[in-house]
């Protein structure tokens, strides 16, 4: 995570922070829980540089998930060139089957009710600190290959970690995508749905954070929830009650998670298993 020192201009100019503490869990930006002078509690995410487009995209994504997808998201209070200020929700994640079943139902209802003729979005966005390309595309396999996988092969950290044979293997996997995963059509997706981006609101219901929205395969959200770990099986059981999953969905999830592995590698997230996992996918599916 980038080193960022607190600055008073992270909150609107008419507000004063009385107390703050750092929160853990984010990879892209430092996060603080702040008590304001009027007693309101907010979450502040910040950057050391001008990140107005990144934070504007996050604000748009949160509002889209709420308005179109029916998900609970934190209310956006302010967006500045170096920060976004959000409603503070519950920091204690309920570790109950009821909570995770509700999260599964909510995700499946969003995916089921927001179908779209094309893959993409009205503009490019961000996944973490890296651009997410969202050109309107009619072919789901092409969209995933070009804009969710191959776009990372030229990133410096990916070029340093994967040799030419590895990158060729990824290209062969992309060419085989129509054989490997079904085209289930485009719908609204969160885009970065994993355990750390699911919290609770004041009523104990699931709320969703840090989106990278686009219209694409719902299975990309499901794959990230499965492969990032820590999500109980009842989430997927509840999801399938609303939106049935393919019989081979777990195998498909391994393949689709290549996008997230490459994004983490390109971002410099220090997880030693990333490269071996990518190489194993190449060995099996290329």
Backbone torsions as a table, in degrees:
resi	resn	phi	psi	omega
1	UNK	NA	137.4	179.5
2	UNK	-62.5	145.1	175.4
3	UNK	-78.3	122.4	-179.8
4	UNK	-134.7	124.7	175.9
5	UNK	-86.2	144.0	179.5
6	UNK	-60.5	141.8	176.0
7	UNK	-136.5	137.1	-179.9
8	UNK	-58.5	-24.5	-177.9
9	UNK	-77.8	3.6	174.3
10	UNK	-70.2	-21.8	176.7
11	UNK	-111.4	158.4	-179.2
12	UNK	-54.0	149.5	-171.8
13	UNK	-61.7	-21.7	-179.1
14	UNK	-92.4	8.3	-178.8
15	UNK	-117.1	147.6	178.8
16	UNK	-123.2	134.5	178.1
17	UNK	-89.3	120.4	178.8
18	UNK	-86.8	-32.6	-178.2
19	UNK	-154.1	145.8	177.9
20	UNK	-147.6	154.7	172.3
21	UNK	-147.1	148.3	-178.7
22	UNK	-74.0	143.7	174.2
23	UNK	-109.2	150.9	178.8
24	UNK	-104.5	167.0	172.8
25	UNK	116.1	-24.5	-179.5
26	UNK	-89.7	146.3	178.3
27	UNK	-98.7	-32.3	-168.8
28	UNK	-90.6	-37.8	-173.6
29	UNK	-139.6	146.9	173.3
30	UNK	-68.9	149.5	-174.8
31	UNK	-133.4	137.5	176.4
32	UNK	-125.3	145.1	167.5
33	UNK	-96.2	122.8	-172.1
34	UNK	-124.1	139.1	169.8
35	UNK	-99.1	121.7	-179.1
36	UNK	-88.7	169.8	-175.1
37	UNK	-64.8	-22.7	179.1
38	UNK	-93.2	8.4	179.1
39	UNK	91.0	-8.5	178.5
40	UNK	-70.9	143.4	177.2
41	UNK	-108.9	129.6	-176.9
42	UNK	-133.4	163.0	172.2
43	UNK	-109.5	132.2	-179.2
44	UNK	-118.7	122.6	171.5
45	UNK	-107.0	139.2	-172.5
46	UNK	-140.0	167.7	178.9
47	UNK	-137.4	154.7	178.2
48	UNK	-81.3	-8.8	-177.4
49	UNK	-133.4	173.8	178.4
50	UNK	-65.4	113.8	-178.6
51	UNK	-126.7	35.5	-175.0
52	UNK	-57.7	-41.2	-179.1
53	UNK	-66.6	-40.3	-179.7
54	UNK	-62.2	-49.3	-177.0
55	UNK	-71.7	-32.1	175.3
56	UNK	-65.0	-38.5	177.7
57	UNK	-66.2	-38.7	177.7
58	UNK	-63.5	-44.5	179.2
59	UNK	-61.2	-44.5	178.3
60	UNK	-60.6	-44.3	-178.4
61	UNK	-62.1	-41.9	178.4
62	UNK	-61.5	-42.7	-179.0
63	UNK	-68.9	-38.0	178.5
64	UNK	-65.5	-43.6	179.1
65	UNK	-60.1	-37.7	180.0
66	UNK	-73.4	-46.5	-172.4
67	UNK	-77.9	-43.8	-178.4
68	UNK	-93.4	-38.4	-174.2
69	UNK	-91.4	-12.2	178.8
70	UNK	72.6	14.9	179.8
71	UNK	-87.2	152.5	170.8
72	UNK	-80.5	126.1	176.9
73	UNK	-133.6	158.1	176.9
74	UNK	-67.7	140.6	177.8
75	UNK	-68.3	136.1	178.1
76	UNK	-82.7	122.5	-178.4
77	UNK	-95.9	-40.8	-179.6
78	UNK	-159.3	148.6	175.2
79	UNK	-129.7	125.3	178.4
80	UNK	-123.8	-179.3	-179.3
81	UNK	-66.4	-23.3	-177.7
82	UNK	-126.3	8.7	-176.5
83	UNK	-160.7	161.8	169.4
84	UNK	-132.3	136.1	-178.8
85	UNK	-113.4	126.2	-174.2
86	UNK	-124.9	154.2	169.2
87	UNK	-54.7	134.5	177.0
88	UNK	-84.1	127.5	176.7
89	UNK	-108.2	-169.7	-174.4
90	UNK	-70.3	128.7	179.8
91	UNK	-83.2	-15.7	-178.8
92	UNK	-96.7	109.8	-178.8
93	UNK	-76.1	123.6	178.6
94	UNK	-63.8	122.9	-179.9
95	UNK	-95.3	62.6	-178.2
96	UNK	-127.5	150.8	175.6
97	UNK	-61.8	-35.4	-179.2
98	UNK	-59.8	-42.7	179.5
99	UNK	-63.4	-47.8	-175.4
100	UNK	-72.2	-30.8	174.4
101	UNK	-65.7	-41.1	177.2
102	UNK	-62.5	-41.5	177.5
103	UNK	-60.9	-42.1	178.1
104	UNK	-62.6	-42.8	178.4
105	UNK	-62.8	-44.5	-178.7
106	UNK	-62.4	-45.7	-179.7
107	UNK	-61.9	-44.0	-178.5
108	UNK	-66.2	-38.4	178.7
109	UNK	-65.2	-39.5	176.7
110	UNK	-60.5	-49.0	-178.4
111	UNK	-63.1	-34.1	-175.6
112	UNK	-77.7	-23.5	-170.2
113	UNK	-108.5	6.2	-173.2
114	UNK	-131.0	42.4	-179.4
115	UNK	-64.8	153.2	-177.1
116	UNK	-144.0	150.3	-178.2
117	UNK	-73.5	-26.5	-175.7
118	UNK	-123.8	159.0	173.7
119	UNK	-96.1	139.7	178.0
120	UNK	132.6	-155.5	178.7
121	UNK	-158.8	170.4	-176.0
122	UNK	-67.0	-20.7	179.7
123	UNK	-155.0	163.9	173.3
124	UNK	-69.3	155.7	-178.8
125	UNK	-131.8	-146.1	-176.4
126	UNK	-142.0	143.3	167.0
127	UNK	-120.9	107.8	-169.4
128	UNK	65.4	-128.3	-179.5
129	UNK	-101.4	7.6	-178.4
130	UNK	-109.0	146.2	179.5
131	UNK	-62.5	143.8	172.7
132	UNK	-112.8	120.6	-176.1
133	UNK	-87.1	130.9	-173.5
134	UNK	-131.6	45.5	179.9
135	UNK	-66.7	141.4	177.9
136	UNK	-62.6	128.6	-174.0
137	UNK	-142.1	139.8	-178.7
138	UNK	-88.2	-19.9	-175.2
139	UNK	-104.5	116.3	-177.3
140	UNK	-64.7	-39.3	179.6
141	UNK	-66.4	-41.3	177.6
142	UNK	-64.8	-43.6	-179.6
143	UNK	-59.2	-47.3	-178.5
144	UNK	-65.2	-45.3	-178.3
145	UNK	-60.4	-52.9	-171.8
146	UNK	-76.4	-38.2	-169.5
147	UNK	-106.7	-9.6	180.0
148	UNK	-120.3	-11.4	-179.5
149	UNK	-127.4	-67.6	-172.5
150	UNK	-62.3	-26.4	-179.1
151	UNK	-62.1	-19.6	-179.3
152	UNK	-88.1	-12.2	-173.4
153	UNK	-67.0	-23.9	178.1
154	UNK	-90.8	-0.9	178.4
155	UNK	-69.1	138.5	-174.1
156	UNK	-55.2	-43.1	-177.7
157	UNK	-69.7	-31.0	177.2
158	UNK	-71.5	-42.7	177.9
159	UNK	-62.3	-34.2	180.0
160	UNK	-74.1	-30.8	-174.2
161	UNK	-91.8	-28.4	-176.7
162	UNK	-116.2	130.5	-179.7
163	UNK	-81.7	179.8	-176.0
164	UNK	-60.4	-36.5	179.5
165	UNK	-66.6	-39.9	178.0
166	UNK	-63.1	-45.1	-178.1
167	UNK	-66.2	-36.5	175.2
168	UNK	-64.3	-37.5	177.5
169	UNK	-62.4	-39.9	177.3
170	UNK	-65.2	-39.2	176.9
171	UNK	-62.7	-38.4	177.6
172	UNK	-67.2	-39.8	175.4
173	UNK	-57.6	-44.1	-179.4
174	UNK	-63.5	-38.1	177.9
175	UNK	-64.5	-27.9	-178.6
176	UNK	-92.1	0.1	-174.9
177	UNK	-51.0	-42.3	179.6
178	UNK	-59.9	-25.2	175.3
179	UNK	-81.8	-27.9	-168.2
180	UNK	-92.0	-36.6	-177.1
181	UNK	-136.2	143.2	179.5
182	UNK	-76.5	151.6	172.3
183	UNK	-87.7	105.6	-175.6
184	UNK	-96.9	9.6	178.6
185	UNK	86.1	163.6	-176.3
186	UNK	-93.8	141.9	172.7
187	UNK	-148.0	169.3	176.7
188	UNK	-65.6	129.8	177.3
189	UNK	-124.9	150.0	174.7
190	UNK	-65.2	-46.3	174.2
191	UNK	94.9	-22.3	177.2
192	UNK	-144.1	48.2	-173.5
193	UNK	-86.2	106.5	174.3
194	UNK	-145.3	176.9	-170.0
195	UNK	-54.8	-43.3	-176.3
196	UNK	-70.5	-12.7	178.3
197	UNK	-102.2	16.4	172.9
198	UNK	-121.2	120.9	176.7
199	UNK	-130.4	-168.1	-178.6
200	UNK	-119.2	150.3	172.2
201	UNK	-90.3	-172.8	-174.5
202	UNK	-67.1	-17.5	178.6
203	UNK	-94.9	0.3	-178.8
204	UNK	86.8	6.6	178.2
205	UNK	-87.5	152.2	-177.3
206	UNK	-66.7	141.5	173.9
207	UNK	-129.3	152.7	-170.6
208	UNK	-121.7	135.6	-174.1
209	UNK	-116.4	170.6	164.0
210	UNK	46.8	57.9	-177.5
211	UNK	-78.6	161.8	169.7
212	UNK	-135.9	68.6	-164.2
213	UNK	-68.5	149.2	167.8
214	UNK	-169.1	168.7	169.8
215	UNK	-91.5	114.3	177.7
216	UNK	-158.8	-165.0	-178.3
217	UNK	-66.3	130.8	175.4
218	UNK	-58.6	-31.3	-176.1
219	UNK	-62.8	-18.5	176.9
220	UNK	-66.7	-41.5	174.2
221	UNK	-63.5	-44.9	-179.2
222	UNK	-62.0	-41.9	-179.4
223	UNK	-61.5	-42.6	-178.5
224	UNK	-67.7	-39.1	176.7
225	UNK	-61.7	-39.9	-179.3
226	UNK	-72.4	-49.6	-168.9
227	UNK	-81.1	-19.7	177.5
228	UNK	-79.2	-16.1	172.7
229	UNK	85.3	163.8	175.2
230	UNK	83.1	0.7	-179.5
231	UNK	-102.5	122.2	-176.5
232	UNK	-67.8	157.2	-177.5
233	UNK	-59.7	-28.0	-177.6
234	UNK	-63.2	-25.0	174.5
235	UNK	-59.9	-48.7	-176.0
236	UNK	-72.1	-35.2	175.8
237	UNK	-62.2	-44.0	-179.6
238	UNK	-68.6	-39.6	177.2
239	UNK	-55.9	-47.8	-175.8
240	UNK	-67.6	-21.8	175.9
241	UNK	-66.2	-31.2	-178.9
242	UNK	-95.2	-43.3	-177.5
243	UNK	-132.6	99.0	-174.8
244	UNK	-56.4	142.6	179.9
245	UNK	-97.7	149.9	177.1
246	UNK	-61.9	149.7	-179.8
247	UNK	-58.1	-29.9	179.2
248	UNK	-104.4	29.7	-171.9
249	UNK	-63.0	-30.5	-179.7
250	UNK	-69.3	-37.5	175.8
251	UNK	-68.1	-42.1	176.9
252	UNK	-59.9	-37.6	-179.5
253	UNK	-61.9	-39.0	177.6
254	UNK	-58.3	-43.3	-178.0
255	UNK	-69.6	-46.9	-177.8
256	UNK	-65.6	-26.9	-179.9
257	UNK	-70.8	-7.7	173.9
258	UNK	-55.3	-36.8	177.7
259	UNK	-57.6	-46.0	-176.9
260	UNK	-71.8	-36.4	177.7
261	UNK	-61.2	-45.1	-180.0
262	UNK	-67.5	-37.3	178.3
263	UNK	-63.7	-41.8	178.9
264	UNK	-67.4	-40.5	177.9
265	UNK	-62.3	-44.9	-179.7
266	UNK	-64.8	-27.8	-178.9
267	UNK	-86.0	-8.5	-179.8
268	UNK	79.0	24.0	177.9
269	UNK	-71.8	122.7	-169.9
270	UNK	-81.6	72.0	175.8
271	UNK	-114.0	110.1	-172.9
272	UNK	-59.9	-25.4	-175.0
273	UNK	-79.3	-7.2	-173.5
274	UNK	-61.5	-53.9	-176.3
275	UNK	-64.4	-46.8	176.8
276	UNK	-57.9	-36.9	179.3
277	UNK	-67.0	-42.0	176.7
278	UNK	-61.2	-44.7	-178.8
279	UNK	-64.7	-34.1	176.8
280	UNK	-67.4	-40.7	177.2
281	UNK	-61.8	-41.7	177.7
282	UNK	-60.9	-45.2	-177.6
283	UNK	-61.1	-39.9	-175.0
284	UNK	-82.2	-38.0	-167.0
285	UNK	-114.0	-11.2	-176.4
286	UNK	-75.9	NA	NA
